[in-house]
């Protein structure tokens, strides 16, 4: 599945998934004076504590990199902010050991310790010790879950350093993430990323119902997650496999196109845009396949995600693309793209002679797949 990286949470990688998770700020970090939250009320009675909490929250929000700033300077800025955040956390814990935000700030300390190790390209030694101390105590469920997540990252790092291969790492990660998803699905720091990762893993394994179960947990515990919409589309695509594919429209040249009237043909549906580098690079191959197999029964339908009709017309004329194109100027909101959850292009579908959707990711095997379907 194409990357689901978000602005506030780094996408979980296929093997290591070791990225800093900037979760939604807790109540103490955003609360305004005068609210009725219990923790916030206690904080409001101690101005020094409140000031520390606000600074800790501020330091946890990495600023955008300015155009004038080099990558090295930006790295140093983030590193200094994270280091200051940890110093402020220690100050808070020492001065206010009864703070109602104690476990909250410990969760953010673990995240920043990982970020610092990553920025300095050093082993996560301090993170490992901090995780050990947390789990050796009697943490609340949220802190316990967050510490368990970072323990896994430390374990993965150590396995990499010990020479573990990718298959072993992936197996360990999936097993551990499945346990986290079961025990801590509502964790605000990693819950949606883990559940989303498990949806993707189970889909890749062909375990659709298990993937759907993880998705339902994602909806339940993280209804505002940015992962919900793209994963819903991924599930819809999987559900559409081996079912009739129907699509009727008037193309940009005024030609009526209806897949129900194309029985006996193999149809390649290409979701693309003229601004997409990968789409442009695939044009020569699609033209070659069309020229080679059109007389044998291959049809291609383009579903274009441009917004500028003139730009599209210019591209089609320049490249002499003969097959019909659907265009409505709605880009990613094009109905067919939304129906099948298209979040990355080019995306290629293959429909067999009976009108059944047989492939939703035909990249890298177009020639053999087309030949096979034409022979059926």
C-alpha positions in Angstrom: 0.0 0.0 0.0 1.2 3.5 -0.8 2.5 5.6 2.1 -0.1 7.0 4.5 2.4 9.4 6.2 0.6 12.2 7.9 1.7 15.7 8.9 1.6 15.0 12.6 2.6 11.3 12.7 5.3 9.6 10.7 3.9 6.7 8.8 4.8 3.3 10.2 7.4 1.7 8.0 7.3 -1.8 6.6 10.0 -3.1 8.9 11.1 -0.8 11.7 8.4 1.8 12.3 10.8 3.9 14.4 9.6 7.4 14.0 8.7 10.0 16.6 5.0 10.1 17.2 3.7 13.6 17.8 0.3 12.8 19.3 -2.5 15.2 20.1 -1.5 17.4 23.1 -3.1 16.4 26.4 -5.5 18.6 28.2 -2.9 20.3 30.4 -1.0 21.4 27.3 -3.9 23.3 25.7 -6.2 24.2 28.5 -7.1 27.8 29.1 -7.4 29.3 32.6 -10.8 28.9 34.2 -11.8 25.5 32.8 -13.2 22.8 35.0 -10.8 20.0 34.2 -9.5 18.5 37.4 -5.8 18.3 36.4 -6.1 21.8 34.9 -7.6 23.2 38.0 -4.8 21.9 40.1 -2.3 23.3 37.6 -4.0 26.7 37.5 -3.5 27.1 41.3 0.3 26.9 40.8 1.4 29.4 38.2 5.0 28.1 38.1 3.8 24.6 37.4 1.4 25.8 34.7 4.2 27.8 33.1 6.4 24.7 33.0 3.7 22.6 31.4 3.0 25.2 28.8 6.7 25.4 27.9 7.0 21.6 27.7 4.1 21.5 25.3 5.5 24.3 23.2 8.9 22.6 22.9 7.2 19.4 21.8 5.8 21.2 18.7 8.6 21.3 16.2 8.5 24.5 14.1 8.5 24.4 10.4 11.8 24.7 8.6 12.3 28.2 7.2 13.4 28.5 3.5 16.5 30.3 4.7 17.6 27.5 7.1 19.9 24.7 6.1 19.1 21.1 7.0 21.9 21.1 9.5 20.7 24.3 11.2 17.2 22.9 11.4 18.4 19.7 12.9 20.3 21.6 15.6 17.2 23.7 16.3 15.0 20.6 16.8 17.7 18.9 18.9 18.1 21.9 21.2 14.3 22.2 21.7 14.0 18.5 22.5 16.8 18.7 25.0 15.3 21.7 26.6 12.0 19.9 26.8 13.5 17.0 28.7 15.2 19.4 31.1 11.9 21.2 31.7 10.2 17.8 32.3 12.9 16.9 34.9 12.4 20.3 36.6 8.6 19.7 36.7 8.9 16.3 38.2 11.4 17.5 40.9 9.5 20.6 41.9 6.0 19.3 41.6 6.1 15.5 42.3 2.4 15.5 42.9 1.6 17.1 39.6 -1.5 15.6 37.9 0.4 15.9 34.6 3.3 13.7 35.8 2.5 10.7 33.6 1.6 12.9 30.6 5.1 14.5 30.6 6.8 11.2 31.1 5.1 10.0 27.9 6.5 13.0 26.1 9.9 12.4 27.6 10.1 9.0 26.0 9.2 10.4 22.6 11.8 13.1 22.9 14.5 10.7 24.0 13.9 8.7 20.9 14.0 11.9 18.8 17.3 13.0 20.3 18.9 9.6 19.7 17.7 9.7 16.1 18.9 13.2 15.5 22.3 12.5 17.0 22.5 9.1 15.3 23.3 7.4 18.6 22.0 4.2 20.2 18.8 4.8 22.2 20.5 4.1 25.5 18.8 6.8 27.6 15.4 5.8 26.1 16.0 2.1 27.0 16.7 3.1 30.7 13.8 5.5 30.9 11.5 2.8 29.5 12.8 0.3 32.0 12.2 2.7 34.9 8.7 3.4 33.8 7.7 -0.2 33.4 9.3 -1.2 36.7 7.0 1.2 38.5 3.2 1.1 38.5 2.3 3.3 35.5 -1.2 4.1 34.4 -2.5 2.4 31.3 -1.6 5.2 28.9 2.0 5.6 30.2 2.4 1.8 30.3 1.2 1.5 26.7 3.5 4.3 25.5 6.5 2.8 27.3 5.7 -0.6 25.8 5.7 1.0 22.3 9.1 2.5 22.8 10.4 -0.7 24.3 9.6 -2.4 21.0 11.6 0.3 19.1 14.6 -0.3 21.3 14.3 -4.0 20.8 14.1 -3.5 17.0 17.2 -1.3 17.1 19.1 -3.9 19.0 18.0 -6.6 16.7 19.2 -4.6 13.7 22.6 -4.1 15.4 22.8 -7.8 16.1 22.4 -8.5 12.4 18.8 -9.7 12.3 17.4 -9.9 8.7 14.4 -8.1 7.4 12.1 -11.1 7.6 12.9 -11.6 11.3 12.4 -7.9 12.1 9.1 -7.8 10.2 7.8 -10.9 12.0 8.8 -9.5 15.4 7.3 -6.1 14.7 4.0 -7.5 13.5 3.7 -9.8 16.5 4.4 -6.9 18.9 2.2 -4.4 17.1 -0.7 -6.9 17.2 -0.3 -7.1 21.0 -0.2 -3.4 21.3 -3.3 -3.0 19.2 -5.1 -5.5 21.4 -4.1 -4.1 24.7 -3.8 -0.3 24.1 -6.0 0.5 21.1 -7.0 3.9 22.5 -3.4 5.1 23.3 -3.3 8.7 22.1 0.4 8.6 21.2 0.5 5.5 18.9 -2.9 3.9 18.9 -4.1 5.0 15.5 -0.7 4.5 13.8 -0.5 0.9 15.2 -4.1 0.1 14.2 -3.6 1.6 10.8 -0.4 -0.4 10.4 -2.2 -3.7 11.3 -4.9 -2.9 8.8 -2.3 -2.7 6.1 -0.4 -5.8 7.2 -3.5 -7.9 7.3 -4.6 -6.6 3.8 -1.2 -7.6 2.4 -1.6 -11.0 4.0 -5.0 -11.3 2.4 -6.8 -11.5 5.8 -9.5 -9.1 4.9 -11.8 -9.7 7.9 -9.0 -9.2 10.4 -8.0 -6.0 8.6 -11.6 -4.9 8.8 -11.6 -5.6 12.6 -8.6 -3.4 13.1 -10.2 -0.7 11.0 -13.3 -0.8 13.2 -11.2 -0.3 16.2 -9.5 2.6 14.5 -12.9 4.2 13.9 -14.0 3.5 17.5 -11.0 4.8 19.3 -9.6 7.4 16.9 -12.6 8.8 15.0 -10.6 11.9 13.9 -7.6 10.0 12.6 -6.3 11.0 9.2 -5.8 7.3 8.5 -9.6 6.5 8.4 -10.4 7.8 4.9 -7.5 6.2 3.0 -7.8 2.9 4.8 -11.5 2.9 4.1 -10.7 3.3 0.4 -8.2 0.4 0.6 -10.8 -1.8 2.1 -13.3 -0.8 -0.6 -10.7 -1.7 -3.3 -10.2 -5.1 -1.7 -13.9 -5.7 -1.5 -14.3 -4.8 -5.2 -11.9 -7.5 -6.3 -13.6 -10.4 -8.2 -16.8 -8.4 -8.5 -18.3 -6.6 -11.6 -16.7 -3.3 -12.5 -19.2 -0.9 -14.1 -18.4 2.6 -15.3 -20.2 4.7 -17.8 -19.4 8.3 -18.9 -18.9 10.7 -21.8 -15.2 11.2 -22.4 -13.5 14.5 -23.2 -13.9 14.0 -26.9 -17.7 13.3 -26.6 -17.4 9.6 -26.9 -19.8 7.4 -24.9 -18.0 4.8 -22.8 -19.8 2.0 -20.9 -17.9 -0.9 -19.5 -21.1 -3.1 -19.5 -21.0 -2.9 -23.3 -17.4 -4.0 -23.4 -17.9 -7.6 -22.5 -15.4 -9.8 -24.3 -12.7 -7.1 -23.9 -9.9 -6.8 -21.3 -10.0 -3.3 -19.8 -7.1 -1.5 -18.3 -8.3 1.4 -16.1 -5.5 3.9 -15.5 -5.9 6.5 -12.7 -3.4 9.2 -13.6 -2.6 12.9 -13.9 -0.3 15.0 -16.2 1.5 16.4 -13.1 2.4 12.9 -11.8 5.9 11.9 -12.7 5.3 8.2 -12.5 2.2 8.5 -14.7 4.2 10.4 -17.3 6.9 7.7 -17.2 4.3 5.0 -17.7 2.8 6.5 -20.9 5.3 4.8 -23.3 4.6 1.4 -21.8 0.9 1.9 -22.0 1.1 3.0 -25.6 3.2 -0.1 -26.4 0.7 -2.4 -24.7 -2.2 -0.7 -26.5 -0.6 -0.9 -29.9 0.4 -4.6 -29.4 -2.9 -5.9 -27.9 -5.7 -3.6 -28.9 -6.6 -5.7 -31.9 -6.6 -8.7 -29.6 -9.2 -7.1 -27.3 -7.4 -4.8 -25.0 -9.1 -1.5 -24.1 -7.7 1.3 -21.9 -9.7 3.8 -20.0 -8.0 6.8 -18.4 -9.4 8.3 -15.2 -7.7 11.7 -15.1 -7.1 13.6 -11.8 -6.0 16.9 -13.3 -7.9 20.1 -12.5 -6.9 22.1 -15.6 -8.6 20.9 -18.8 -6.3 22.8 -21.0 -3.2 21.2 -19.4 -4.8 17.8 -19.9 -5.7 18.5 -23.6 -2.1 19.7 -24.2 -0.7 16.5 -22.7 -3.0 14.2 -24.6 -2.2 15.9 -27.9 1.5 16.0 -27.3 1.7 12.3 -26.5 -1.0 11.2 -29.0 -2.9 9.2 -26.5 -5.8 7.5 -28.3 -7.9 5.9 -25.5 -10.9 7.6 -23.8 -10.4 9.8 -20.8 -12.7 10.6 -17.9 -12.3 14.1 -16.6 -14.3 16.3 -14.3 -11.7 18.6 -12.8 -12.3 17.3 -9.2 -8.9 15.6 -8.9 -8.9 13.3 -5.9 -12.6 13.9 -5.3 -13.5 12.4 -8.7 -16.3 9.9 -7.8 -14.5 6.8 -9.1 -11.3 7.7 -7.3 -13.2 8.2 -4.1 -15.2 5.0 -4.6 -12.1 3.0 -4.8 -10.0 5.0 -2.3 -7.4 6.1 -4.8 -4.7 7.9 -2.7 -1.7 7.4 -4.9 -1.2 7.4 -8.7 -0.6 5.8 -11.1 -3.1 3.2 -10.1 -3.9 0.5 -12.5 -7.0 -1.8 -12.5 -7.5 -4.8 -14.8 -11.0 -6.0 -15.7 -11.5 -9.3 -17.5 -13.7 -10.2 -20.5 -16.7 -10.9 -18.2 -16.5 -7.5 -16.6 -15.0 -8.7 -13.4 -12.3 -6.6 -11.6 -9.3 -8.9 -11.4 -6.5 -6.7 -10.3 -6.2 -3.4 -8.3 -2.4 -3.1 -8.5 -1.2 -4.3 -11.8 2.2 -2.4 -11.7 5.2 -4.4 -12.8 3.2 -7.3 -14.3 1.0 -5.6 -16.9 2.3 -7.6 -19.9 1.9 -11.0 -18.3 -1.5 -10.1 -16.7 -2.9 -8.7 -19.9 -1.8 -11.7 -21.9 -3.3 -14.1 -19.3 -6.7 -12.3 -19.3 -6.8 -12.1 -23.1 -6.2 -15.9 -23.3 -9.2 -16.7 -21.0 
